C-alpha cells in the first residue's frame, strides 16, 4: 500500500467563513495533525475534502 499523499498545494489561506484552507480544503486541526496521522485518518480527511469541494463555492 502506498502512503496517502498530502492535499496541500502550497496555497495556504484560511477562509474565515468556512474554516477551511482555500488551497487544500482542510481545517487547521487537520493540517496540524496530518504529519503524525494514520493512513486511515488521512483517507477519511480526503473523503471530507471531496465532500467540501462539492458543497462550497469559493470565489
Predicted model as a PDB file, atoms N, CA, C, CB and O in Angstrom, pLDDT in the B-factor column:
MODEL        1                                                                  
ATOM      1  N   UNK A   1       0.836  -1.174   0.000  1.00 68.00           N  
ATOM      2  CA  UNK A   1       0.000   0.000   0.000  1.00 68.00           C  
ATOM      3  C   UNK A   1       0.890   1.250   0.000  1.00 68.00           C  
ATOM      4  CB  UNK A   1      -0.956  -0.009   1.217  1.00 68.00           C  
ATOM      5  O   UNK A   1       1.887   1.302   0.720  1.00 68.00           O  
ATOM      6  N   UNK A   2       0.536   2.233  -0.790  1.00 75.00           N  
ATOM      7  CA  UNK A   2       1.335   3.453  -0.882  1.00 75.00           C  
ATOM      8  C   UNK A   2       0.881   4.477   0.158  1.00 75.00           C  
ATOM      9  CB  UNK A   2       1.240   4.053  -2.295  1.00 75.00           C  
ATOM     10  O   UNK A   2      -0.271   4.459   0.589  1.00 75.00           O  
ATOM     11  N   UNK A   3       1.777   5.356   0.554  1.00 88.00           N  
ATOM     12  CA  UNK A   3       1.400   6.398   1.514  1.00 88.00           C  
ATOM     13  C   UNK A   3       0.309   7.305   0.934  1.00 88.00           C  
ATOM     14  CB  UNK A   3       2.636   7.238   1.909  1.00 88.00           C  
ATOM     15  O   UNK A   3       0.227   7.502  -0.278  1.00 88.00           O  
ATOM     16  N   UNK A   4      -0.508   7.839   1.805  1.00 96.00           N  
ATOM     17  CA  UNK A   4      -1.569   8.750   1.380  1.00 96.00           C  
ATOM     18  C   UNK A   4      -0.942  10.115   1.137  1.00 96.00           C  
ATOM     19  CB  UNK A   4      -2.720   8.835   2.447  1.00 96.00           C  
ATOM     20  O   UNK A   4      -0.306  10.663   2.037  1.00 96.00           O  
ATOM     21  N   UNK A   5      -1.107  10.680  -0.064  1.00 96.00           N  
ATOM     22  CA  UNK A   5      -0.489  11.970  -0.366  1.00 96.00           C  
ATOM     23  C   UNK A   5      -1.175  13.119   0.363  1.00 96.00           C  
ATOM     24  CB  UNK A   5      -0.517  12.224  -1.861  1.00 96.00           C  
ATOM     25  O   UNK A   5      -2.366  13.064   0.668  1.00 96.00           O  
ATOM     26  N   UNK A   6      -0.407  14.137   0.628  1.00 97.00           N  
ATOM     27  CA  UNK A   6      -0.962  15.339   1.238  1.00 97.00           C  
ATOM     28  C   UNK A   6      -1.777  16.105   0.196  1.00 97.00           C  
ATOM     29  CB  UNK A   6       0.165  16.234   1.824  1.00 97.00           C  
ATOM     30  O   UNK A   6      -1.390  16.158  -0.971  1.00 97.00           O  
ATOM     31  N   UNK A   7      -2.888  16.691   0.601  1.00 97.00           N  
ATOM     32  CA  UNK A   7      -3.672  17.505  -0.327  1.00 97.00           C  
ATOM     33  C   UNK A   7      -3.121  18.928  -0.485  1.00 97.00           C  
ATOM     34  CB  UNK A   7      -5.110  17.570   0.141  1.00 97.00           C  
ATOM     35  O   UNK A   7      -3.664  19.715  -1.260  1.00 97.00           O  
ATOM     36  N   UNK A   8      -2.058  19.259   0.234  1.00 97.00           N  
ATOM     37  CA  UNK A   8      -1.502  20.605   0.194  1.00 97.00           C  
ATOM     38  C   UNK A   8      -1.026  20.954  -1.217  1.00 97.00           C  
ATOM     39  CB  UNK A   8      -0.345  20.734   1.194  1.00 97.00           C  
ATOM     40  O   UNK A   8      -0.324  20.177  -1.865  1.00 97.00           O  
ATOM     41  N   UNK A   9      -1.429  22.156  -1.681  1.00 96.00           N  
ATOM     42  CA  UNK A   9      -0.976  22.639  -2.986  1.00 96.00           C  
ATOM     43  C   UNK A   9      -0.211  23.955  -2.840  1.00 96.00           C  
ATOM     44  CB  UNK A   9      -2.175  22.823  -3.939  1.00 96.00           C  
ATOM     45  O   UNK A   9      -0.056  24.709  -3.800  1.00 96.00           O  
ATOM     46  N   UNK A  10       0.263  24.216  -1.616  1.00 96.00           N  
ATOM     47  CA  UNK A  10       1.041  25.419  -1.307  1.00 96.00           C  
ATOM     48  C   UNK A  10       0.273  26.714  -1.575  1.00 96.00           C  
ATOM     49  CB  UNK A  10       2.318  25.420  -2.111  1.00 96.00           C  
ATOM     50  O   UNK A  10       0.859  27.728  -1.955  1.00 96.00           O  
ATOM     51  N   UNK A  11      -1.017  26.665  -1.376  1.00 95.00           N  
ATOM     52  CA  UNK A  11      -1.878  27.852  -1.406  1.00 95.00           C  
ATOM     53  C   UNK A  11      -2.557  27.890  -0.043  1.00 95.00           C  
ATOM     54  CB  UNK A  11      -2.942  27.810  -2.611  1.00 95.00           C  
ATOM     55  O   UNK A  11      -3.697  27.453   0.117  1.00 95.00           O  
ATOM     56  N   UNK A  12      -1.836  28.419   0.924  1.00 95.00           N  
ATOM     57  CA  UNK A  12      -2.274  28.346   2.320  1.00 95.00           C  
ATOM     58  C   UNK A  12      -2.974  29.636   2.720  1.00 95.00           C  
ATOM     59  CB  UNK A  12      -1.079  28.075   3.254  1.00 95.00           C  
ATOM     60  O   UNK A  12      -2.333  30.644   3.019  1.00 95.00           O  
ATOM     61  N   UNK A  13      -4.288  29.584   2.720  1.00 95.00           N  
ATOM     62  CA  UNK A  13      -5.096  30.740   3.087  1.00 95.00           C  
ATOM     63  C   UNK A  13      -6.386  30.225   3.712  1.00 95.00           C  
ATOM     64  CB  UNK A  13      -5.389  31.656   1.845  1.00 95.00           C  
ATOM     65  O   UNK A  13      -7.207  29.600   3.040  1.00 95.00           O  
ATOM     66  N   UNK A  14      -6.557  30.490   4.990  1.00 96.00           N  
ATOM     67  CA  UNK A  14      -7.740  30.012   5.687  1.00 96.00           C  
ATOM     68  C   UNK A  14      -8.920  30.925   5.381  1.00 96.00           C  
ATOM     69  CB  UNK A  14      -7.489  29.938   7.208  1.00 96.00           C  
ATOM     70  O   UNK A  14      -8.803  32.148   5.454  1.00 96.00           O  
ATOM     71  N   UNK A  15     -10.041  30.333   5.042  1.00 92.00           N  
ATOM     72  CA  UNK A  15     -11.270  31.067   4.780  1.00 92.00           C  
ATOM     73  C   UNK A  15     -12.009  31.233   6.106  1.00 92.00           C  
ATOM     74  CB  UNK A  15     -12.161  30.332   3.716  1.00 92.00           C  
ATOM     75  O   UNK A  15     -12.355  30.241   6.748  1.00 92.00           O  
ATOM     76  N   UNK A  16     -12.252  32.461   6.514  1.00 93.00           N  
ATOM     77  CA  UNK A  16     -12.880  32.709   7.809  1.00 93.00           C  
ATOM     78  C   UNK A  16     -14.316  32.196   7.860  1.00 93.00           C  
ATOM     79  CB  UNK A  16     -12.855  34.192   8.122  1.00 93.00           C  
ATOM     80  O   UNK A  16     -14.770  31.740   8.909  1.00 93.00           O  
ATOM     81  N   UNK A  17     -15.015  32.263   6.774  1.00 90.00           N  
ATOM     82  CA  UNK A  17     -16.423  31.848   6.767  1.00 90.00           C  
ATOM     83  C   UNK A  17     -16.583  30.341   6.940  1.00 90.00           C  
ATOM     84  CB  UNK A  17     -17.088  32.285   5.470  1.00 90.00           C  
ATOM     85  O   UNK A  17     -17.498  29.890   7.629  1.00 90.00           O  
ATOM     86  N   UNK A  18     -15.698  29.558   6.321  1.00 91.00           N  
ATOM     87  CA  UNK A  18     -15.840  28.100   6.366  1.00 91.00           C  
ATOM     88  C   UNK A  18     -14.892  27.436   7.347  1.00 91.00           C  
ATOM     89  CB  UNK A  18     -15.618  27.525   5.002  1.00 91.00           C  
ATOM     90  O   UNK A  18     -15.183  26.351   7.850  1.00 91.00           O  
ATOM     91  N   UNK A  19     -13.760  28.074   7.626  1.00 94.00           N  
ATOM     92  CA  UNK A  19     -12.737  27.458   8.468  1.00 94.00           C  
ATOM     93  C   UNK A  19     -11.846  26.494   7.706  1.00 94.00           C  
ATOM     94  CB  UNK A  19     -13.384  26.738   9.613  1.00 94.00           C  
ATOM     95  O   UNK A  19     -11.056  25.771   8.314  1.00 94.00           O  
ATOM     96  N   UNK A  20     -11.963  26.472   6.378  1.00 95.00           N  
ATOM     97  CA  UNK A  20     -11.164  25.587   5.536  1.00 95.00           C  
ATOM     98  C   UNK A  20     -10.075  26.372   4.816  1.00 95.00           C  
ATOM     99  CB  UNK A  20     -12.055  24.859   4.519  1.00 95.00           C  
ATOM    100  O   UNK A  20     -10.241  27.552   4.508  1.00 95.00           O  
ATOM    101  N   UNK A  21      -8.965  25.701   4.556  1.00 96.00           N  
ATOM    102  CA  UNK A  21      -7.917  26.284   3.732  1.00 96.00           C  
ATOM    103  C   UNK A  21      -8.430  26.362   2.296  1.00 96.00           C  
ATOM    104  CB  UNK A  21      -6.592  25.451   3.818  1.00 96.00           C  
ATOM    105  O   UNK A  21      -9.009  25.402   1.787  1.00 96.00           O  
ATOM    106  N   UNK A  22      -8.218  27.494   1.654  1.00 93.00           N  
ATOM    107  CA  UNK A  22      -8.679  27.642   0.265  1.00 93.00           C  
ATOM    108  C   UNK A  22      -7.896  26.756  -0.698  1.00 93.00           C  
ATOM    109  CB  UNK A  22      -8.564  29.097  -0.175  1.00 93.00           C  
ATOM    110  O   UNK A  22      -8.384  26.448  -1.786  1.00 93.00           O  
ATOM    111  N   UNK A  23      -6.703  26.349  -0.319  1.00 95.00           N  
ATOM    112  CA  UNK A  23      -5.885  25.510  -1.187  1.00 95.00           C  
ATOM    113  C   UNK A  23      -6.210  24.031  -1.074  1.00 95.00           C  
ATOM    114  CB  UNK A  23      -4.442  25.724  -0.877  1.00 95.00           C  
ATOM    115  O   UNK A  23      -6.442  23.360  -2.079  1.00 95.00           O  
ATOM    116  N   UNK A  24      -6.225  23.524   0.158  1.00 96.00           N  
ATOM    117  CA  UNK A  24      -6.370  22.073   0.336  1.00 96.00           C  
ATOM    118  C   UNK A  24      -7.713  21.647   0.927  1.00 96.00           C  
ATOM    119  CB  UNK A  24      -5.271  21.568   1.217  1.00 96.00           C  
ATOM    120  O   UNK A  24      -8.013  20.455   0.997  1.00 96.00           O  
ATOM    121  N   UNK A  25      -8.519  22.617   1.350  1.00 96.00           N  
ATOM    122  CA  UNK A  25      -9.851  22.353   1.901  1.00 96.00           C  
ATOM    123  C   UNK A  25      -9.828  21.612   3.237  1.00 96.00           C  
ATOM    124  CB  UNK A  25     -10.654  21.559   0.912  1.00 96.00           C  
ATOM    125  O   UNK A  25     -10.805  20.956   3.599  1.00 96.00           O  
ATOM    126  N   UNK A  26      -8.716  21.712   3.972  1.00 98.00           N  
ATOM    127  CA  UNK A  26      -8.650  21.100   5.293  1.00 98.00           C  
ATOM    128  C   UNK A  26      -8.860  22.158   6.369  1.00 98.00           C  
ATOM    129  CB  UNK A  26      -7.300  20.383   5.496  1.00 98.00           C  
ATOM    130  O   UNK A  26      -8.654  23.350   6.136  1.00 98.00           O  
ATOM    131  N   UNK A  27      -9.271  21.707   7.540  1.00 98.00           N  
ATOM    132  CA  UNK A  27      -9.334  22.589   8.698  1.00 98.00           C  
ATOM    133  C   UNK A  27      -7.925  22.741   9.258  1.00 98.00           C  
ATOM    134  CB  UNK A  27     -10.317  22.037   9.782  1.00 98.00           C  
ATOM    135  O   UNK A  27      -7.024  21.977   8.912  1.00 98.00           O  
ATOM    136  N   UNK A  28      -7.746  23.721  10.115  1.00 97.00           N  
ATOM    137  CA  UNK A  28      -6.428  23.903  10.716  1.00 97.00           C  
ATOM    138  C   UNK A  28      -6.046  22.676  11.544  1.00 97.00           C  
ATOM    139  CB  UNK A  28      -6.404  25.172  11.593  1.00 97.00           C  
ATOM    140  O   UNK A  28      -4.879  22.284  11.555  1.00 97.00           O  
ATOM    141  N   UNK A  29      -6.998  22.072  12.227  1.00 98.00           N  
ATOM    142  CA  UNK A  29      -6.709  20.863  13.014  1.00 98.00           C  
ATOM    143  C   UNK A  29      -6.260  19.713  12.118  1.00 98.00           C  
ATOM    144  CB  UNK A  29      -7.946  20.441  13.822  1.00 98.00           C  
ATOM    145  O   UNK A  29      -5.346  18.968  12.472  1.00 98.00           O  
ATOM    146  N   UNK A  30      -6.894  19.567  10.970  1.00 98.00           N  
ATOM    147  CA  UNK A  30      -6.498  18.510  10.036  1.00 98.00           C  
ATOM    148  C   UNK A  30      -5.100  18.760   9.486  1.00 98.00           C  
ATOM    149  CB  UNK A  30      -7.505  18.408   8.883  1.00 98.00           C  
ATOM    150  O   UNK A  30      -4.319  17.823   9.317  1.00 98.00           O  
ATOM    151  N   UNK A  31      -4.787  20.006   9.209  1.00 98.00           N  
ATOM    152  CA  UNK A  31      -3.457  20.364   8.697  1.00 98.00           C  
ATOM    153  C   UNK A  31      -2.385  20.054   9.742  1.00 98.00           C  
ATOM    154  CB  UNK A  31      -3.407  21.865   8.305  1.00 98.00           C  
ATOM    155  O   UNK A  31      -1.366  19.439   9.427  1.00 98.00           O  
ATOM    156  N   UNK A  32      -2.617  20.475  10.971  1.00 97.00           N  
ATOM    157  CA  UNK A  32      -1.650  20.270  12.047  1.00 97.00           C  
ATOM    158  C   UNK A  32      -1.455  18.783  12.329  1.00 97.00           C  
ATOM    159  CB  UNK A  32      -2.106  20.993  13.321  1.00 97.00           C  
ATOM    160  O   UNK A  32      -0.336  18.349  12.603  1.00 97.00           O  
ATOM    161  N   UNK A  33      -2.524  18.000  12.264  1.00 97.00           N  
ATOM    162  CA  UNK A  33      -2.471  16.565  12.584  1.00 97.00           C  
ATOM    163  C   UNK A  33      -1.862  15.714  11.475  1.00 97.00           C  
ATOM    164  CB  UNK A  33      -3.855  16.062  12.882  1.00 97.00           C  
ATOM    165  O   UNK A  33      -1.417  14.595  11.729  1.00 97.00           O  
ATOM    166  N   UNK A  34      -1.837  16.221  10.275  1.00 97.00           N  
ATOM    167  CA  UNK A  34      -1.504  15.411   9.097  1.00 97.00           C  
ATOM    168  C   UNK A  34      -0.183  14.654   9.222  1.00 97.00           C  
ATOM    169  CB  UNK A  34      -1.451  16.291   7.884  1.00 97.00           C  
ATOM    170  O   UNK A  34      -0.137  13.461   8.920  1.00 97.00           O  
ATOM    171  N   UNK A  35       0.869  15.300   9.648  1.00 95.00           N  
ATOM    172  CA  UNK A  35       2.199  14.691   9.681  1.00 95.00           C  
ATOM    173  C   UNK A  35       2.299  13.445  10.540  1.00 95.00           C  
ATOM    174  CB  UNK A  35       3.182  15.683  10.165  1.00 95.00           C  
ATOM    175  O   UNK A  35       3.075  12.541  10.231  1.00 95.00           O  
ATOM    176  N   UNK A  36       1.534  13.384  11.599  1.00 96.00           N  
ATOM    177  CA  UNK A  36       1.583  12.247  12.520  1.00 96.00           C  
ATOM    178  C   UNK A  36       0.363  11.336  12.395  1.00 96.00           C  
ATOM    179  CB  UNK A  36       1.698  12.745  13.946  1.00 96.00           C  
ATOM    180  O   UNK A  36       0.243  10.358  13.133  1.00 96.00           O  
ATOM    181  N   UNK A  37      -0.528  11.644  11.483  1.00 97.00           N  
ATOM    182  CA  UNK A  37      -1.791  10.908  11.361  1.00 97.00           C  
ATOM    183  C   UNK A  37      -1.612   9.554  10.675  1.00 97.00           C  
ATOM    184  CB  UNK A  37      -2.803  11.740  10.590  1.00 97.00           C  
ATOM    185  O   UNK A  37      -0.686   9.349   9.891  1.00 97.00           O  
ATOM    186  N   UNK A  38      -2.516   8.650  10.991  1.00 96.00           N  
ATOM    187  CA  UNK A  38      -2.522   7.338  10.343  1.00 96.00           C  
ATOM    188  C   UNK A  38      -3.064   7.461   8.922  1.00 96.00           C  
ATOM    189  CB  UNK A  38      -3.365   6.325  11.158  1.00 96.00           C  
ATOM    190  O   UNK A  38      -3.735   8.437   8.585  1.00 96.00           O  
ATOM    191  N   UNK A  39      -2.767   6.471   8.103  1.00 96.00           N  
ATOM    192  CA  UNK A  39      -3.306   6.471   6.743  1.00 96.00           C  
ATOM    193  C   UNK A  39      -4.835   6.422   6.759  1.00 96.00           C  
ATOM    194  CB  UNK A  39      -2.747   5.281   5.946  1.00 96.00           C  
ATOM    195  O   UNK A  39      -5.484   7.006   5.892  1.00 96.00           O  
ATOM    196  N   UNK A  40      -5.402   5.734   7.732  1.00 96.00           N  
ATOM    197  CA  UNK A  40      -6.864   5.668   7.842  1.00 96.00           C  
ATOM    198  C   UNK A  40      -7.441   7.072   8.068  1.00 96.00           C  
ATOM    199  CB  UNK A  40      -7.285   4.715   9.001  1.00 96.00           C  
ATOM    200  O   UNK A  40      -8.430   7.449   7.440  1.00 96.00           O  
ATOM    201  N   UNK A  41      -6.828   7.829   8.952  1.00 97.00           N  
ATOM    202  CA  UNK A  41      -7.262   9.200   9.209  1.00 97.00           C  
ATOM    203  C   UNK A  41      -7.120  10.041   7.941  1.00 97.00           C  
ATOM    204  CB  UNK A  41      -6.447   9.824  10.366  1.00 97.00           C  
ATOM    205  O   UNK A  41      -8.030  10.789   7.586  1.00 97.00           O  
ATOM    206  N   UNK A  42      -5.985   9.921   7.264  1.00 98.00           N  
ATOM    207  CA  UNK A  42      -5.737  10.704   6.053  1.00 98.00           C  
ATOM    208  C   UNK A  42      -6.760  10.384   4.964  1.00 98.00           C  
ATOM    209  CB  UNK A  42      -4.320  10.443   5.534  1.00 98.00           C  
ATOM    210  O   UNK A  42      -7.223  11.285   4.265  1.00 98.00           O  
ATOM    211  N   UNK A  43      -7.106   9.128   4.821  1.00 97.00           N  
ATOM    212  CA  UNK A  43      -8.127   8.763   3.826  1.00 97.00           C  
ATOM    213  C   UNK A  43      -9.482   9.361   4.192  1.00 97.00           C  
ATOM    214  CB  UNK A  43      -8.243   7.228   3.708  1.00 97.00           C  
ATOM    215  O   UNK A  43     -10.228   9.800   3.316  1.00 97.00           O  
ATOM    216  N   UNK A  44      -9.796   9.379   5.472  1.00 98.00           N  
ATOM    217  CA  UNK A  44     -11.057   9.977   5.926  1.00 98.00           C  
ATOM    218  C   UNK A  44     -11.072  11.478   5.642  1.00 98.00           C  
ATOM    219  CB  UNK A  44     -11.268   9.718   7.436  1.00 98.00           C  
ATOM    220  O   UNK A  44     -12.101  12.028   5.248  1.00 98.00           O  
ATOM    221  N   UNK A  45      -9.934  12.138   5.842  1.00 98.00           N  
ATOM    222  CA  UNK A  45      -9.844  13.568   5.539  1.00 98.00           C  
ATOM    223  C   UNK A  45     -10.043  13.795   4.043  1.00 98.00           C  
ATOM    224  CB  UNK A  45      -8.479  14.143   5.998  1.00 98.00           C  
ATOM    225  O   UNK A  45     -10.747  14.723   3.645  1.00 98.00           O  
ATOM    226  N   UNK A  46      -9.428  12.954   3.213  1.00 98.00           N  
ATOM    227  CA  UNK A  46      -9.604  13.076   1.763  1.00 98.00           C  
ATOM    228  C   UNK A  46     -11.083  12.950   1.383  1.00 98.00           C  
ATOM    229  CB  UNK A  46      -8.772  12.002   1.027  1.00 98.00           C  
ATOM    230  O   UNK A  46     -11.555  13.666   0.500  1.00 98.00           O  
ATOM    231  N   UNK A  47     -11.811  12.053   2.039  1.00 97.00           N  
ATOM    232  CA  UNK A  47     -13.248  11.921   1.767  1.00 97.00           C  
ATOM    233  C   UNK A  47     -13.980  13.214   2.125  1.00 97.00           C  
ATOM    234  CB  UNK A  47     -13.846  10.730   2.558  1.00 97.00           C  
ATOM    235  O   UNK A  47     -14.868  13.658   1.397  1.00 97.00           O  
ATOM    236  N   UNK A  48     -13.600  13.808   3.245  1.00 97.00           N  
ATOM    237  CA  UNK A  48     -14.206  15.072   3.653  1.00 97.00           C  
ATOM    238  C   UNK A  48     -13.875  16.191   2.661  1.00 97.00           C  
ATOM    239  CB  UNK A  48     -13.734  15.458   5.059  1.00 97.00           C  
ATOM    240  O   UNK A  48     -14.723  17.025   2.345  1.00 97.00           O  
ATOM    241  N   UNK A  49     -12.649  16.195   2.183  1.00 97.00           N  
ATOM    242  CA  UNK A  49     -12.240  17.218   1.210  1.00 97.00           C  
ATOM    243  C   UNK A  49     -13.117  17.133  -0.041  1.00 97.00           C  
ATOM    244  CB  UNK A  49     -10.740  17.051   0.832  1.00 97.00           C  
ATOM    245  O   UNK A  49     -13.591  18.155  -0.537  1.00 97.00           O  
ATOM    246  N   UNK A  50     -13.328  15.945  -0.539  1.00 95.00           N  
ATOM    247  CA  UNK A  50     -14.164  15.772  -1.740  1.00 95.00           C  
ATOM    248  C   UNK A  50     -15.583  16.268  -1.498  1.00 95.00           C  
ATOM    249  CB  UNK A  50     -14.194  14.295  -2.168  1.00 95.00           C  
ATOM    250  O   UNK A  50     -16.174  16.906  -2.370  1.00 95.00           O  
ATOM    251  N   UNK A  51     -16.133  15.982  -0.324  1.00 95.00           N  
ATOM    252  CA  UNK A  51     -17.476  16.454   0.010  1.00 95.00           C  
ATOM    253  C   UNK A  51     -17.497  17.984   0.115  1.00 95.00           C  
ATOM    254  CB  UNK A  51     -17.957  15.816   1.335  1.00 95.00           C  
ATOM    255  O   UNK A  51     -18.446  18.628  -0.330  1.00 95.00           O  
ATOM    256  N   UNK A  52     -16.464  18.547   0.695  1.00 94.00           N  
ATOM    257  CA  UNK A  52     -16.380  20.009   0.819  1.00 94.00           C  
ATOM    258  C   UNK A  52     -16.273  20.672  -0.547  1.00 94.00           C  
ATOM    259  CB  UNK A  52     -15.178  20.407   1.685  1.00 94.00           C  
ATOM    260  O   UNK A  52     -16.900  21.704  -0.789  1.00 94.00           O  
ATOM    261  N   UNK A  53     -15.490  20.091  -1.432  1.00 90.00           N  
ATOM    262  CA  UNK A  53     -15.338  20.653  -2.778  1.00 90.00           C  
ATOM    263  C   UNK A  53     -16.677  20.703  -3.503  1.00 90.00           C  
ATOM    264  CB  UNK A  53     -14.329  19.831  -3.594  1.00 90.00           C  
ATOM    265  O   UNK A  53     -16.949  21.643  -4.249  1.00 90.00           O  
ATOM    266  N   UNK A  54     -17.501  19.705  -3.286  1.00 88.00           N  
ATOM    267  CA  UNK A  54     -18.813  19.666  -3.919  1.00 88.00           C  
ATOM    268  C   UNK A  54     -19.784  20.669  -3.300  1.00 88.00           C  
ATOM    269  CB  UNK A  54     -19.390  18.270  -3.824  1.00 88.00           C  
ATOM    270  O   UNK A  54     -20.680  21.169  -3.981  1.00 88.00           O  
ATOM    271  N   UNK A  55     -19.608  20.963  -2.017  1.00 88.00           N  
ATOM    272  CA  UNK A  55     -20.572  21.776  -1.294  1.00 88.00           C  
ATOM    273  C   UNK A  55     -20.231  23.261  -1.243  1.00 88.00           C  
ATOM    274  CB  UNK A  55     -20.702  21.261   0.085  1.00 88.00           C  
ATOM    275  O   UNK A  55     -21.120  24.086  -1.031  1.00 88.00           O  
ATOM    276  N   UNK A  56     -18.955  23.621  -1.434  1.00 80.00           N  
ATOM    277  CA  UNK A  56     -18.518  25.006  -1.233  1.00 80.00           C  
ATOM    278  C   UNK A  56     -18.026  25.597  -2.539  1.00 80.00           C  
ATOM    279  CB  UNK A  56     -17.414  25.083  -0.165  1.00 80.00           C  
ATOM    280  O   UNK A  56     -17.260  24.981  -3.281  1.00 80.00           O  
ATOM    281  N   UNK A  57     -18.492  26.819  -2.798  1.00 73.00           N  
ATOM    282  CA  UNK A  57     -18.053  27.540  -3.989  1.00 73.00           C  
ATOM    283  C   UNK A  57     -17.235  28.744  -3.527  1.00 73.00           C  
ATOM    284  CB  UNK A  57     -19.275  27.985  -4.880  1.00 73.00           C  
ATOM    285  O   UNK A  57     -17.788  29.797  -3.211  1.00 73.00           O  
ATOM    286  N   UNK A  58     -15.915  28.577  -3.491  1.00 64.00           N  
ATOM    287  CA  UNK A  58     -15.056  29.708  -3.124  1.00 64.00           C  
ATOM    288  C   UNK A  58     -14.992  30.672  -4.294  1.00 64.00           C  
ATOM    289  CB  UNK A  58     -13.626  29.230  -2.724  1.00 64.00           C  
ATOM    290  O   UNK A  58     -14.888  30.269  -5.453  1.00 64.00           O  
ATOM    291  N   UNK A  59     -15.056  31.938  -3.968  1.00 57.00           N  
ATOM    292  CA  UNK A  59     -14.962  32.986  -5.004  1.00 57.00           C  
ATOM    293  C   UNK A  59     -13.571  33.575  -4.987  1.00 57.00           C  
ATOM    294  CB  UNK A  59     -16.026  34.104  -4.785  1.00 57.00           C  
ATOM    295  O   UNK A  59     -13.271  34.472  -5.774  1.00 57.00           O  
TER     296      UNK A  59                                                      
ENDMDL                                                                          
END                                                                             
